[in-house]
Amino acid sequence: MAMRKQQGGLLIENLVALLIFSAGLMGMIGLLGVAYKQVADARHRNEASMLANQVLGQMWLDDKSNAALRANYASPDGPKFLAWRSAVAGTLPQAAEHAPTVAVGADNLVTVTVQWRLPGKAVANRYTVSASIHP
């Protein structure tokens, strides 16, 4: 008679163990998803930094006079800016909708802003760097 009361106990233990294992597995899958998003975010920030520094490096190698910097690199219509802008649009997600800017001040203080937006996010990310380009 005691054996009849114990029937099904092993099944319940196995179901509880399976439930605990499944919860742990779902937690690991959730962590992998978050890690993937963080890696993608870091990659895009790194690419934005490299692109901004690329245009600043081109300015350092080019004619550094204020007039030449404004004519070639100032947004929205400098010819070298337009080429760089297309590189930004081809590298970062939705960067074409959030156009980058290059502002050249009278004292050759250059401010480069790169923006992009990841799918599913409402707010665009922004990377801004400033440098003084001396002739």
MODELLER restraints for C-alpha pairs under 7 A, 6 or more apart:
rsr = mdl.restraints
at = mdl.atoms
rsr.add(forms.Gaussian(group=physical.xy_distance, feature=features.Distance(at['CA:44:A'], at['CA:92:A']), mean=6.58, stdev=0.5))
rsr.add(forms.Gaussian(group=physical.xy_distance, feature=features.Distance(at['CA:48:A'], at['CA:114:A']), mean=6.22, stdev=0.5))
rsr.add(forms.Gaussian(group=physical.xy_distance, feature=features.Distance(at['CA:48:A'], at['CA:127:A']), mean=6.53, stdev=0.5))
rsr.add(forms.Gaussian(group=physical.xy_distance, feature=features.Distance(at['CA:49:A'], at['CA:127:A']), mean=6.96, stdev=0.5))
rsr.add(forms.Gaussian(group=physical.xy_distance, feature=features.Distance(at['CA:51:A'], at['CA:88:A']), mean=6.79, stdev=0.5))
rsr.add(forms.Gaussian(group=physical.xy_distance, feature=features.Distance(at['CA:52:A'], at['CA:112:A']), mean=6.14, stdev=0.5))
rsr.add(forms.Gaussian(group=physical.xy_distance, feature=features.Distance(at['CA:52:A'], at['CA:114:A']), mean=6.96, stdev=0.5))
rsr.add(forms.Gaussian(group=physical.xy_distance, feature=features.Distance(at['CA:60:A'], at['CA:133:A']), mean=6.56, stdev=0.5))
rsr.add(forms.Gaussian(group=physical.xy_distance, feature=features.Distance(at['CA:64:A'], at['CA:133:A']), mean=6.67, stdev=0.5))
rsr.add(forms.Gaussian(group=physical.xy_distance, feature=features.Distance(at['CA:64:A'], at['CA:134:A']), mean=6.55, stdev=0.5))
rsr.add(forms.Gaussian(group=physical.xy_distance, feature=features.Distance(at['CA:64:A'], at['CA:135:A']), mean=4.75, stdev=0.5))
rsr.add(forms.Gaussian(group=physical.xy_distance, feature=features.Distance(at['CA:65:A'], at['CA:135:A']), mean=5.79, stdev=0.5))
rsr.add(forms.Gaussian(group=physical.xy_distance, feature=features.Distance(at['CA:66:A'], at['CA:106:A']), mean=6.85, stdev=0.5))
rsr.add(forms.Gaussian(group=physical.xy_distance, feature=features.Distance(at['CA:66:A'], at['CA:108:A']), mean=5.89, stdev=0.5))
rsr.add(forms.Gaussian(group=physical.xy_distance, feature=features.Distance(at['CA:70:A'], at['CA:104:A']), mean=6.00, stdev=0.5))
rsr.add(forms.Gaussian(group=physical.xy_distance, feature=features.Distance(at['CA:71:A'], at['CA:78:A']), mean=5.59, stdev=0.5))
rsr.add(forms.Gaussian(group=physical.xy_distance, feature=features.Distance(at['CA:72:A'], at['CA:78:A']), mean=4.46, stdev=0.5))
rsr.add(forms.Gaussian(group=physical.xy_distance, feature=features.Distance(at['CA:72:A'], at['CA:79:A']), mean=5.49, stdev=0.5))
rsr.add(forms.Gaussian(group=physical.xy_distance, feature=features.Distance(at['CA:72:A'], at['CA:80:A']), mean=5.31, stdev=0.5))
rsr.add(forms.Gaussian(group=physical.xy_distance, feature=features.Distance(at['CA:72:A'], at['CA:81:A']), mean=6.55, stdev=0.5))
rsr.add(forms.Gaussian(group=physical.xy_distance, feature=features.Distance(at['CA:73:A'], at['CA:79:A']), mean=6.87, stdev=0.5))
rsr.add(forms.Gaussian(group=physical.xy_distance, feature=features.Distance(at['CA:73:A'], at['CA:80:A']), mean=5.46, stdev=0.5))
rsr.add(forms.Gaussian(group=physical.xy_distance, feature=features.Distance(at['CA:73:A'], at['CA:81:A']), mean=4.55, stdev=0.5))
rsr.add(forms.Gaussian(group=physical.xy_distance, feature=features.Distance(at['CA:73:A'], at['CA:102:A']), mean=6.72, stdev=0.5))
rsr.add(forms.Gaussian(group=physical.xy_distance, feature=features.Distance(at['CA:74:A'], at['CA:81:A']), mean=6.41, stdev=0.5))
rsr.add(forms.Gaussian(group=physical.xy_distance, feature=features.Distance(at['CA:74:A'], at['CA:102:A']), mean=5.22, stdev=0.5))
rsr.add(forms.Gaussian(group=physical.xy_distance, feature=features.Distance(at['CA:74:A'], at['CA:103:A']), mean=5.61, stdev=0.5))
rsr.add(forms.Gaussian(group=physical.xy_distance, feature=features.Distance(at['CA:74:A'], at['CA:104:A']), mean=6.13, stdev=0.5))
rsr.add(forms.Gaussian(group=physical.xy_distance, feature=features.Distance(at['CA:75:A'], at['CA:81:A']), mean=6.31, stdev=0.5))
rsr.add(forms.Gaussian(group=physical.xy_distance, feature=features.Distance(at['CA:75:A'], at['CA:101:A']), mean=5.57, stdev=0.5))
rsr.add(forms.Gaussian(group=physical.xy_distance, feature=features.Distance(at['CA:75:A'], at['CA:102:A']), mean=5.29, stdev=0.5))
rsr.add(forms.Gaussian(group=physical.xy_distance, feature=features.Distance(at['CA:75:A'], at['CA:103:A']), mean=6.66, stdev=0.5))
rsr.add(forms.Gaussian(group=physical.xy_distance, feature=features.Distance(at['CA:85:A'], at['CA:100:A']), mean=6.58, stdev=0.5))
rsr.add(forms.Gaussian(group=physical.xy_distance, feature=features.Distance(at['CA:88:A'], at['CA:95:A']), mean=6.66, stdev=0.5))
rsr.add(forms.Gaussian(group=physical.xy_distance, feature=features.Distance(at['CA:89:A'], at['CA:95:A']), mean=4.88, stdev=0.5))
rsr.add(forms.Gaussian(group=physical.xy_distance, feature=features.Distance(at['CA:89:A'], at['CA:96:A']), mean=4.94, stdev=0.5))
rsr.add(forms.Gaussian(group=physical.xy_distance, feature=features.Distance(at['CA:92:A'], at['CA:116:A']), mean=6.09, stdev=0.5))
rsr.add(forms.Gaussian(group=physical.xy_distance, feature=features.Distance(at['CA:93:A'], at['CA:116:A']), mean=5.79, stdev=0.5))
rsr.add(forms.Gaussian(group=physical.xy_distance, feature=features.Distance(at['CA:93:A'], at['CA:117:A']), mean=6.06, stdev=0.5))
rsr.add(forms.Gaussian(group=physical.xy_distance, feature=features.Distance(at['CA:93:A'], at['CA:118:A']), mean=6.06, stdev=0.5))
rsr.add(forms.Gaussian(group=physical.xy_distance, feature=features.Distance(at['CA:94:A'], at['CA:116:A']), mean=5.53, stdev=0.5))
rsr.add(forms.Gaussian(group=physical.xy_distance, feature=features.Distance(at['CA:94:A'], at['CA:117:A']), mean=5.55, stdev=0.5))
rsr.add(forms.Gaussian(group=physical.xy_distance, feature=features.Distance(at['CA:95:A'], at['CA:115:A']), mean=5.97, stdev=0.5))
rsr.add(forms.Gaussian(group=physical.xy_distance, feature=features.Distance(at['CA:95:A'], at['CA:116:A']), mean=4.49, stdev=0.5))
rsr.add(forms.Gaussian(group=physical.xy_distance, feature=features.Distance(at['CA:95:A'], at['CA:117:A']), mean=6.88, stdev=0.5))
rsr.add(forms.Gaussian(group=physical.xy_distance, feature=features.Distance(at['CA:98:A'], at['CA:115:A']), mean=5.63, stdev=0.5))
rsr.add(forms.Gaussian(group=physical.xy_distance, feature=features.Distance(at['CA:98:A'], at['CA:116:A']), mean=6.12, stdev=0.5))
rsr.add(forms.Gaussian(group=physical.xy_distance, feature=features.Distance(at['CA:99:A'], at['CA:115:A']), mean=6.72, stdev=0.5))
rsr.add(forms.Gaussian(group=physical.xy_distance, feature=features.Distance(at['CA:100:A'], at['CA:113:A']), mean=5.50, stdev=0.5))
rsr.add(forms.Gaussian(group=physical.xy_distance, feature=features.Distance(at['CA:100:A'], at['CA:114:A']), mean=4.55, stdev=0.5))
rsr.add(forms.Gaussian(group=physical.xy_distance, feature=features.Distance(at['CA:100:A'], at['CA:115:A']), mean=5.96, stdev=0.5))
rsr.add(forms.Gaussian(group=physical.xy_distance, feature=features.Distance(at['CA:101:A'], at['CA:112:A']), mean=5.81, stdev=0.5))
rsr.add(forms.Gaussian(group=physical.xy_distance, feature=features.Distance(at['CA:101:A'], at['CA:113:A']), mean=5.20, stdev=0.5))
rsr.add(forms.Gaussian(group=physical.xy_distance, feature=features.Distance(at['CA:101:A'], at['CA:114:A']), mean=6.74, stdev=0.5))
rsr.add(forms.Gaussian(group=physical.xy_distance, feature=features.Distance(at['CA:102:A'], at['CA:110:A']), mean=6.90, stdev=0.5))
rsr.add(forms.Gaussian(group=physical.xy_distance, feature=features.Distance(at['CA:102:A'], at['CA:111:A']), mean=5.74, stdev=0.5))
rsr.add(forms.Gaussian(group=physical.xy_distance, feature=features.Distance(at['CA:102:A'], at['CA:112:A']), mean=4.58, stdev=0.5))
rsr.add(forms.Gaussian(group=physical.xy_distance, feature=features.Distance(at['CA:102:A'], at['CA:113:A']), mean=6.51, stdev=0.5))
rsr.add(forms.Gaussian(group=physical.xy_distance, feature=features.Distance(at['CA:103:A'], at['CA:110:A']), mean=5.59, stdev=0.5))
rsr.add(forms.Gaussian(group=physical.xy_distance, feature=features.Distance(at['CA:103:A'], at['CA:111:A']), mean=5.16, stdev=0.5))
rsr.add(forms.Gaussian(group=physical.xy_distance, feature=features.Distance(at['CA:103:A'], at['CA:112:A']), mean=6.53, stdev=0.5))
rsr.add(forms.Gaussian(group=physical.xy_distance, feature=features.Distance(at['CA:104:A'], at['CA:110:A']), mean=4.58, stdev=0.5))
rsr.add(forms.Gaussian(group=physical.xy_distance, feature=features.Distance(at['CA:104:A'], at['CA:111:A']), mean=6.66, stdev=0.5))
rsr.add(forms.Gaussian(group=physical.xy_distance, feature=features.Distance(at['CA:108:A'], at['CA:132:A']), mean=5.71, stdev=0.5))
rsr.add(forms.Gaussian(group=physical.xy_distance, feature=features.Distance(at['CA:108:A'], at['CA:133:A']), mean=5.45, stdev=0.5))
rsr.add(forms.Gaussian(group=physical.xy_distance, feature=features.Distance(at['CA:108:A'], at['CA:134:A']), mean=6.71, stdev=0.5))
rsr.add(forms.Gaussian(group=physical.xy_distance, feature=features.Distance(at['CA:109:A'], at['CA:130:A']), mean=6.89, stdev=0.5))
rsr.add(forms.Gaussian(group=physical.xy_distance, feature=features.Distance(at['CA:109:A'], at['CA:131:A']), mean=5.78, stdev=0.5))
rsr.add(forms.Gaussian(group=physical.xy_distance, feature=features.Distance(at['CA:109:A'], at['CA:132:A']), mean=4.36, stdev=0.5))
rsr.add(forms.Gaussian(group=physical.xy_distance, feature=features.Distance(at['CA:109:A'], at['CA:133:A']), mean=6.38, stdev=0.5))
rsr.add(forms.Gaussian(group=physical.xy_distance, feature=features.Distance(at['CA:110:A'], at['CA:130:A']), mean=5.46, stdev=0.5))
rsr.add(forms.Gaussian(group=physical.xy_distance, feature=features.Distance(at['CA:110:A'], at['CA:131:A']), mean=5.32, stdev=0.5))
rsr.add(forms.Gaussian(group=physical.xy_distance, feature=features.Distance(at['CA:110:A'], at['CA:132:A']), mean=6.01, stdev=0.5))
rsr.add(forms.Gaussian(group=physical.xy_distance, feature=features.Distance(at['CA:111:A'], at['CA:128:A']), mean=6.98, stdev=0.5))
rsr.add(forms.Gaussian(group=physical.xy_distance, feature=features.Distance(at['CA:111:A'], at['CA:129:A']), mean=5.78, stdev=0.5))
rsr.add(forms.Gaussian(group=physical.xy_distance, feature=features.Distance(at['CA:111:A'], at['CA:130:A']), mean=4.27, stdev=0.5))
rsr.add(forms.Gaussian(group=physical.xy_distance, feature=features.Distance(at['CA:111:A'], at['CA:131:A']), mean=6.63, stdev=0.5))
rsr.add(forms.Gaussian(group=physical.xy_distance, feature=features.Distance(at['CA:112:A'], at['CA:128:A']), mean=5.60, stdev=0.5))
rsr.add(forms.Gaussian(group=physical.xy_distance, feature=features.Distance(at['CA:112:A'], at['CA:129:A']), mean=5.39, stdev=0.5))
rsr.add(forms.Gaussian(group=physical.xy_distance, feature=features.Distance(at['CA:112:A'], at['CA:130:A']), mean=6.24, stdev=0.5))
rsr.add(forms.Gaussian(group=physical.xy_distance, feature=features.Distance(at['CA:113:A'], at['CA:126:A']), mean=6.89, stdev=0.5))
rsr.add(forms.Gaussian(group=physical.xy_distance, feature=features.Distance(at['CA:113:A'], at['CA:127:A']), mean=5.69, stdev=0.5))
rsr.add(forms.Gaussian(group=physical.xy_distance, feature=features.Distance(at['CA:113:A'], at['CA:128:A']), mean=4.34, stdev=0.5))
rsr.add(forms.Gaussian(group=physical.xy_distance, feature=features.Distance(at['CA:113:A'], at['CA:129:A']), mean=6.63, stdev=0.5))
rsr.add(forms.Gaussian(group=physical.xy_distance, feature=features.Distance(at['CA:114:A'], at['CA:126:A']), mean=5.74, stdev=0.5))
rsr.add(forms.Gaussian(group=physical.xy_distance, feature=features.Distance(at['CA:114:A'], at['CA:127:A']), mean=5.21, stdev=0.5))
rsr.add(forms.Gaussian(group=physical.xy_distance, feature=features.Distance(at['CA:114:A'], at['CA:128:A']), mean=6.39, stdev=0.5))
rsr.add(forms.Gaussian(group=physical.xy_distance, feature=features.Distance(at['CA:115:A'], at['CA:124:A']), mean=6.37, stdev=0.5))
rsr.add(forms.Gaussian(group=physical.xy_distance, feature=features.Distance(at['CA:115:A'], at['CA:125:A']), mean=5.54, stdev=0.5))
rsr.add(forms.Gaussian(group=physical.xy_distance, feature=features.Distance(at['CA:115:A'], at['CA:126:A']), mean=4.45, stdev=0.5))
rsr.add(forms.Gaussian(group=physical.xy_distance, feature=features.Distance(at['CA:115:A'], at['CA:127:A']), mean=6.41, stdev=0.5))
rsr.add(forms.Gaussian(group=physical.xy_distance, feature=features.Distance(at['CA:116:A'], at['CA:124:A']), mean=5.44, stdev=0.5))
rsr.add(forms.Gaussian(group=physical.xy_distance, feature=features.Distance(at['CA:116:A'], at['CA:125:A']), mean=5.38, stdev=0.5))
rsr.add(forms.Gaussian(group=physical.xy_distance, feature=features.Distance(at['CA:116:A'], at['CA:126:A']), mean=6.70, stdev=0.5))
rsr.add(forms.Gaussian(group=physical.xy_distance, feature=features.Distance(at['CA:117:A'], at['CA:123:A']), mean=6.66, stdev=0.5))
rsr.add(forms.Gaussian(group=physical.xy_distance, feature=features.Distance(at['CA:117:A'], at['CA:124:A']), mean=4.30, stdev=0.5))
rsr.add(forms.Gaussian(group=physical.xy_distance, feature=features.Distance(at['CA:117:A'], at['CA:125:A']), mean=5.80, stdev=0.5))
